[in-house]
């Protein structure tokens, strides 16, 4: 993979680390390698005592449209990428430091899962969201969505695989802050700086309590076990979903 695919900036004055998926020509779709690099960047930021808050974003007009459908994967490669995605998302969800997602444009599939793993989501008013697991034959999404939007709304979003506007996402609780287009990064950074000004040990304890009381990590682990044992959709359905998703979301899904 030519060139850097993950941008990292650390502001020592504020304690905020900016982690950016830098594949704008691919709508920030994640290959296995890109996801692994992002995971390493997250782990490095979490190990840095000078970093108190992480901000995740995407370059260009989109946050992330999911896994890169142009990556050549066999069954073993697909399973491997699923594990890398799952480890990335769980690491973000289990982070003892606060995480904020800055979302512009499309936030789809693995991108939506990554955003859902963050503590706070800041979305542009023209951003759109989709959890297309049921369309793709990948049974993920429930673990995080239940805690964010409730059981009824989670069923709606997951079983239909429909698009959700930023305003609806905010109403449902998927987004915490709604900002004008182009302002998600600035607002997420301001939010991160506000969190960073607080006592880090108290923030870490609060995060541990929130993770424990919500049961989100146990749900994520159970979801991965179920996804790994799933044999996949029937061949005819799989061909139809690949065509439909590529047409609807662009390069990623």
N, C-alpha and C positions, 0 to 999 in steps of 0.2 A: 504494500500500500504506500504510494508516494506521498511524501509530505506529512506534516503533523495532522492528526485528526481530532486531537483533544487539546484545546487551549487552556492554559492554567495561568492565573494571575493571583498573587497574594498581596494583600494590602496589610503590611505589618502594623500600620497605625490604627486601623480599625479591627484587625483580626478577621477580616472577611476574605475567603478564598473563592475566586470565580473559576468554575469549571465549565467549559463550553465545548459542545460537540461542533466540530469545525468541518462539516461536509455539506456546505450549502447547495452545491450543484446536485447532490443526491437527496436534497431535502432533509439532511442530517440523518438519513437512514443508517442504522447500525449494522456493520458487519460483525462477525465474531471477534476479529482483531480490534475493531474500534471499541466494542463493548468491553473487551479485556483491558484496553488502555484507559478507558474511563474508570473502570473498577480500580486500577492501580492508582490513578490520580485521586480518587476518593479515599483510598486507603492511606496514601501519602499525606493528604490533607488532615485526615483524622489523627495521624501519628504526630503531626506538627503541633507542638504546644502553643505556638504563636497564632494558630488558627482557631477561631471560636465558632465560626458559622460558615457553611458552604452554600454557595449559590450555583445552581445548575441551569444552563441555558443552551440555546442553539444558535449557530451563526446564520445570518440571512433571515428570510421571512418566516421560517418554520422552526418550531422547537425540535420535533423529531417525528418522523412518519413511521417509525417501527423498524423492524429488521429489514436489511437490504435484500430485496427479492432477486437482485442480479448476482448475489453471491452463490457460487456453485456449491451445493450441499447435497450429499447423499443422506441416507437415513441416519448414519452415525454422525455426520456433520450437523444435521438438524438437531439431533439430541444434544450434541456438544454445545451448540449455540444456545439452546434453551437453558442449559445448566449455567452458562456464563451470564446470560440475561438474569436468571433467577438469583445468582450470587450477587450480581450488581445491585439488583433491586432490594434484596434482603440486607445487604451491607448498608445501603442508604436508610432503609427503614429502621435498622437496629443501631444506627449511629448515635453515640452519646452526645454529639454536637448537633446543633440545630441545622436544618437543611431547608432551603427555600428554592422553589422552581420558578423561573422567569419564563413565561410562556407567550410566544408570539405565533401566529399562524396555526398550522396543523399540529396536533398532539394526538398521535394515533398509536394503537397497539402497544408495542414495547416502549414507545415514547410516553404513552399515557400511563403505563404501568410504572415507569420511572418517576414521572411527575407525582403519581399517587403515593409513591413511597416517601416523598418529601414531607416535611412537617407542615409547610405553608406553600400554597400555590398562588402566584400572582399572574393573572391572565389579561391579555389585551382584549378589548371589547370585540374585536373581529376574529379572535382565535376560535378554533373549533376542536371538538374532542370526539374520540371514538374508541370503543373497546370491542374490536371485531373478532374476538376469539371464537365465538360460535360460527361465524362465517368462514373462518380459516381452519377450523378443526383443531384449535388449540384451547383447551379448557382452563384458561387462567383469567384472573380479574376479580373474582369474588372475594378473595382474601382481604384485599385493601378497600374495595369499594363498599363493602358492607359497613365498615366502620366510618366511612366518609359521608355516604349519602343515605344509609339505611337499607334495610332488606328489600323493601318494595321498589325503590328507585334503582337499586343494584340489579334486581331482576329485569327491570325494564331495559336498562342500558346494555346488559350482557346478553340477554336472550334475543333482543332485536338487532344488536350490532349497529344501531342507528347513530347518526351524527347528532351532536349536542352543541348548541351555541354557547358562547361564553356567558351570556346572561342567564341561560338555564343552568349552566354549570355552577354559577355563583348562587343561584336560588337553591339548588340541590345541596350545596355544601362542598362540592368538588373544588371550587375556587374560593379563596378567602378574600382576595382583593381583585377588583376589576378596574383597569386603567385604560386610558386612550391608547390606540395603536402606536407602537413604537416606544412605549413607556414602561413596559414590563420589567426590563432590565434595571432601569433606574429605581423603580419602586421596590423591586426585590432587594436591591442593594441597600436602599434606605431601611427597609425592614430588617435586613441582616445586621446592619450597623446598630440598630435599636436593640436587637437581641444581644449583640456582642458587648454592649455597654453594661449588661447585667453580670452578676457573679457566675462564672462558668461552672463551678461545682454545684450550685443550686440548679442551673439549667440542666446539667447532666442528670441530677437526681430526679428532677421533674420529668425528663424524657424517659428515664427508666420506669418511673411510676406509670406514665401514660402508656408505655409499651406493655407493661405487665397488666395493668387494669383493663386495657382494651383487648388483650390477647392477640394482637395483630401478628406477632412473630410466630406464634403457634399456628395461626391460620395460614400464613405464608408457607411454613414448612409442610403442612398437610396438603396444601394446594400443589406444591411441587411434586410430592410423592404421587398424588393422583394424576398429574400431567405426565409424569414419566412412565406410568403404567398404562396410559391411554393408548390404544392401538391406532387411533387416528380415524378420520372420516372414511366412508366408503369411497373407492376410487373415482366414481362418477361425480360424487359431491366435491371431492378434492379438486378435480379439474375445473369445475364450475366456480368454486370459490377463488381459485387463483386468478382466473380471468376477471371476475367481478371486482376483486379487491384491487388488482393492478389498475383497472380502469377508474375506480373511484378515488384511490388515494395517491396515485402516481407511483413512484419507484418503490417506496417502502410499504410495509404492511405488518 
